[in-house]
Amino acid sequence: MLKVALPKGRIAEDTLEIFTKIFGNEFKFEDRKLTMTQGNFEFLMVRNQDIPTYVTEGAADIGVVGLDVLEEHNADVLRLLDLKLGKCKVCIGIKNEDKLDYSKPEIKIATKMPNITRNYFATKATAVKIIKLYGSIELAPIVGLSDAIVDIVETGTTMKQNGLKVAEAIMDSSAHLIANKNSFIVKREEILSLYHKINDLIN
Ligand code: PRP
């Protein structure tokens, strides 16, 4: 049995489309059900941010997750394939009228991604105060909660509609197929067989 963790959220639809092409129209999660079995595969419907945990712990053998989430978790997993979907950037956003001021003794940054943020500003030798939020990040600079944000930019619409602009891009992200290191030894054939099917579809 190969356990596959699939993401909810922004990359869910495109990911499910790939798996539907491989497994046929039977490939459907019932209403609120979080697992689905098809032949030798068990699919798990997992929150995007939790996928590295499921795969690292071996609760899932493989999974699909955004590179930004992987970096944030610093997850010890194998990166098998860039699925080239769910493309976005992790960016620093500031108000349209502002400049990112590195001369400040401390920059206040609101973000869902504290580790990516801390690592990036460490390379700039700049002190940051990180304000951890769980969503609607673009609101923070508008109401004076932070000087800047670090967040996902896909179309740029959310920043634009809230009077923000990109000051710097930190990294590119897209969905990746990942594997638990031990599973890749024990279930190598099954994993590679699925890997090749996905690879053929996207390349
Ligand atoms: C993400 C991200 C931005 C927005 C970017 O939020 O945090 O807010 O999407 O997309 P855009 O550049 O296409 O506008 P999400 O929709 O995941 O909701 P959240 O604010 O609840 O995290």
Boltz pocket constraint, residues with backbone or C-beta under 6 A from the ligand:
constraints:
  - pocket:
      binder: B
      contacts: [[A, 10], [A, 134], [A, 135], [A, 136], [A, 137], [A, 138], [A, 151], [A, 152], [A, 153], [A, 154], [A, 155], [A, 156], [A, 157], [A, 158], [A, 159]]
      max_distance: 6.0
